[in-house]
Amino acid sequence: MYVLADGDLLGTTNVVLKPGHGRKVVGRVVLDYEGRCLRRKRLTTEGGAHFMVDLPQTVSLAPGEAFGLGGGAVIEVVEAHEPVLRIAGDLPRLAWHIGNRHCPCELGGDRLVIRADPVLEAMLVQLGAEITRAFAPFRPEGGAYGHGRTFGHTH
């Protein structure tokens, strides 16, 4: 059994476990949208224990995924709440303007959600959007080819 105390060093992992992995979770790491995209980074659990992530390639972590550490320890990935804008109005038109600026966007049946940005907020209000500020996990739509994020493209 692991006791995850402030300052513990849990080692290095190169393993990401999918949701439903069936292993016992011994700690959690809370990451915002940017923090869930990583390849090599030192992370700290909620309890203050540290571990190193050293993956073969950059990944976009989904809620419920976890890091498998030596000796069977599992650290779950949890989405942080962060400032977002919930957008209502003429959604196809507003989505076009958001996408034209290559801004990650979460799609809902009756709303769009983007990370809080005062410049985009002003533009959207000018276009007739109704904006509600919120503090919530940000889960934007992934890339067109099934990837969690689009890491770049050319025109």
Backbone torsions as a table, in degrees:
resi	resn	phi	psi	omega
1	MET	NA	140.9	180.0
2	TYR	-98.4	138.9	170.3
3	VAL	-112.6	111.4	-176.1
4	LEU	-91.4	96.4	-178.0
5	ALA	-109.4	159.7	178.6
6	ASP	-52.3	125.5	176.9
7	GLY	93.1	-12.1	177.4
8	ASP	-59.3	140.9	174.4
9	LEU	-109.0	115.3	-173.0
10	LEU	-91.7	-4.2	178.9
11	GLY	102.3	-158.7	-176.4
12	THR	-120.9	144.1	176.9
13	THR	-126.4	147.5	170.1
14	ASN	-129.2	24.2	-175.4
15	VAL	-123.0	125.2	171.5
16	VAL	-110.6	124.0	179.4
17	LEU	-97.2	139.1	179.2
18	LYS	-76.8	158.4	176.0
19	PRO	-54.8	145.3	-179.4
20	GLY	79.0	23.5	-177.8
21	HIS	-66.3	-19.8	175.3
22	GLY	80.7	4.3	179.4
23	ARG	-98.1	154.1	-177.5
24	LYS	-74.4	125.6	178.1
25	VAL	-82.4	129.2	-179.0
26	VAL	-111.0	-4.4	179.4
27	GLY	-168.7	169.4	-179.7
28	ARG	-133.6	145.7	172.2
29	VAL	-121.6	126.9	-176.1
30	VAL	-100.5	120.3	-175.0
31	LEU	-129.1	138.7	174.5
32	ASP	-79.7	-177.2	-176.2
33	TYR	-56.1	-48.1	179.4
34	GLU	-64.8	-41.3	-178.0
35	GLY	-66.6	-23.6	179.3
36	ARG	-80.1	-2.2	175.0
37	CYS	-108.0	108.8	-175.0
38	LEU	-155.9	164.1	172.4
39	ARG	-130.2	-51.1	-177.9
40	ARG	-136.1	118.6	-176.0
41	LYS	-165.5	148.2	172.6
42	ARG	-89.0	128.0	-179.4
43	LEU	-119.2	157.5	179.6
44	THR	-124.9	130.7	178.7
45	THR	-74.2	168.4	176.5
46	GLU	-57.0	-31.3	-179.4
47	GLY	-84.0	-3.2	176.8
48	GLY	97.1	1.2	176.8
49	ALA	-77.7	150.8	-176.4
50	HIS	-115.5	149.1	171.5
51	PHE	-152.3	160.2	-178.4
52	MET	-107.2	134.1	174.0
53	VAL	-103.9	127.2	179.2
54	ASP	-139.1	84.8	-175.3
55	LEU	-92.8	155.3	-180.0
56	PRO	-66.7	-25.4	178.2
57	GLN	-150.8	164.2	179.1
58	THR	-66.8	136.7	178.8
59	VAL	-127.7	158.4	171.8
60	SER	-111.1	108.3	-174.5
61	LEU	-77.0	138.7	178.5
62	ALA	-102.7	156.8	176.9
63	PRO	-58.0	139.7	179.1
64	GLY	90.4	-16.5	173.9
65	GLU	-70.5	165.0	-175.2
66	ALA	-149.1	162.4	174.2
67	PHE	-101.0	130.1	175.7
68	GLY	-94.5	123.1	179.8
69	LEU	-109.5	167.6	179.0
70	GLY	-55.4	149.5	178.7
71	GLY	73.8	9.8	176.5
72	GLY	91.6	1.0	178.5
73	ALA	-65.9	140.5	178.3
74	VAL	-129.4	128.0	177.8
75	ILE	-113.4	117.7	-176.9
76	GLU	-80.9	143.4	175.2
77	VAL	-90.9	125.9	179.2
78	VAL	-122.2	138.8	178.9
79	GLU	-75.1	131.3	174.3
80	ALA	-77.4	150.5	169.8
81	HIS	-80.8	136.3	-179.3
82	GLU	-142.8	162.8	-179.5
83	PRO	-65.7	125.6	178.4
84	VAL	-133.4	163.9	174.2
85	LEU	-116.0	125.1	173.5
86	ARG	-95.0	128.4	-169.5
87	ILE	-118.6	129.0	175.5
88	ALA	-124.6	158.0	179.5
89	GLY	137.0	-146.1	178.7
90	ASP	-76.1	82.7	-169.4
91	LEU	-58.9	-43.4	178.9
92	PRO	-59.1	-43.4	180.0
93	ARG	-66.4	-45.5	-179.7
94	LEU	-65.8	-39.4	177.7
95	ALA	-62.7	-38.6	177.9
96	TRP	-60.4	-45.4	-179.2
97	HIS	-66.6	-37.9	177.0
98	ILE	-65.5	-47.9	-179.8
99	GLY	-64.1	-34.1	178.8
100	ASN	-63.6	-21.0	177.2
101	ARG	-99.6	10.4	177.6
102	HIS	54.5	39.1	-178.9
103	CYS	-95.7	125.9	175.6
104	PRO	-56.4	140.5	-174.3
105	CYS	-143.2	133.4	174.3
106	GLU	-92.0	130.9	-177.0
107	LEU	-103.2	128.8	174.8
108	GLY	-125.8	163.2	-178.3
109	GLY	-60.6	-34.0	-176.3
110	ASP	-122.3	11.3	-177.0
111	ARG	-162.1	161.9	168.6
112	LEU	-116.1	153.2	177.5
113	VAL	-133.2	130.4	173.7
114	ILE	-129.0	164.1	173.6
115	ARG	-67.4	145.7	-178.3
116	ALA	-58.6	129.0	179.5
117	ASP	-152.5	116.1	-174.7
118	PRO	-64.0	-32.0	179.6
119	VAL	-69.0	-47.0	178.1
120	LEU	-66.2	-37.3	178.3
121	GLU	-60.3	-45.7	179.5
122	ALA	-62.8	-42.5	178.7
123	MET	-61.2	-46.0	-177.4
124	LEU	-65.8	-39.4	176.5
125	VAL	-62.6	-42.0	178.0
126	GLN	-61.5	-30.0	178.6
127	LEU	-85.1	2.5	175.9
128	GLY	97.4	9.0	-179.4
129	ALA	-72.5	149.7	169.6
130	GLU	-100.0	122.6	-174.3
131	ILE	-111.8	134.1	171.4
132	THR	-123.0	123.7	176.3
133	ARG	-79.6	141.1	-179.3
134	ALA	-146.5	170.4	176.7
135	PHE	-128.4	103.4	-171.9
136	ALA	-155.1	165.5	172.3
137	PRO	-61.3	144.8	179.3
138	PHE	-108.7	120.5	-176.2
139	ARG	-127.9	74.1	-177.1
140	PRO	-70.5	160.7	176.7
141	GLU	-61.2	140.4	178.5
142	GLY	-81.0	-176.8	-179.7
143	GLY	-69.0	166.0	-175.3
144	ALA	-68.9	-15.4	-175.9
145	TYR	-108.4	25.4	173.8
146	GLY	87.0	5.4	179.4
147	HIS	-88.3	153.2	179.5
148	GLY	-64.1	-28.1	179.0
149	ARG	-145.2	159.0	171.9
150	THR	-98.4	115.9	-174.4
151	PHE	-87.1	0.2	177.1
152	GLY	148.1	157.5	176.5
153	HIS	-162.1	169.4	176.9
154	THR	-118.1	157.3	179.4
155	HIS	-98.0	NA	NA
